[in-house]
Amino acid sequence: ILTQMGREDLQPEILNQAANEIPVQCLDSTKAKTVLGWGPKFGFDQGLGMTIKGYLEHFNQNAS
């Protein structure tokens, strides 16, 4: 995220204070691919870039 936003100068602060989270997650899309023939339309980096762009547009529109 920092790289795509051009902010390598920032360092995340990880507090490990989340409550009510699933302790272990193992996400796998194999069943969706096998049963439904599903596949992603976008790679991770492209999807992340689109998400960042959407957030920036949203916050810029609502800044005034």
CORCORCOR-V901432 format. One record per pair of residues at least 4 apart in sequence whose C-alpha atoms are under 7 Angstrom apart, sorted by the first residue. I is the first residue (numbers start at 0). J is the second residue. D is the distance in whole Angstrom. If there is no record, write none. Layout:
i:I j:J d:D
i:I j:J d:D
This chain:
i:0 j:4 d:6
i:1 j:5 d:6
i:1 j:6 d:5
i:1 j:7 d:5
i:2 j:6 d:6
i:2 j:7 d:6
i:3 j:48 d:7
i:28 j:32 d:6
i:29 j:33 d:6
i:30 j:34 d:6
i:31 j:35 d:5
i:31 j:36 d:7
i:31 j:37 d:6
i:32 j:36 d:5
i:32 j:37 d:4
i:32 j:38 d:6
i:41 j:45 d:6
i:41 j:46 d:6
i:42 j:46 d:6
i:43 j:47 d:6
i:44 j:48 d:6
i:45 j:49 d:6
i:46 j:50 d:6
i:47 j:51 d:6
i:48 j:52 d:6
i:49 j:53 d:6
i:50 j:54 d:6
i:51 j:55 d:6
i:52 j:56 d:6
i:53 j:57 d:6
i:54 j:58 d:6
i:55 j:59 d:6
i:56 j:60 d:6
i:57 j:61 d:6
i:58 j:62 d:6
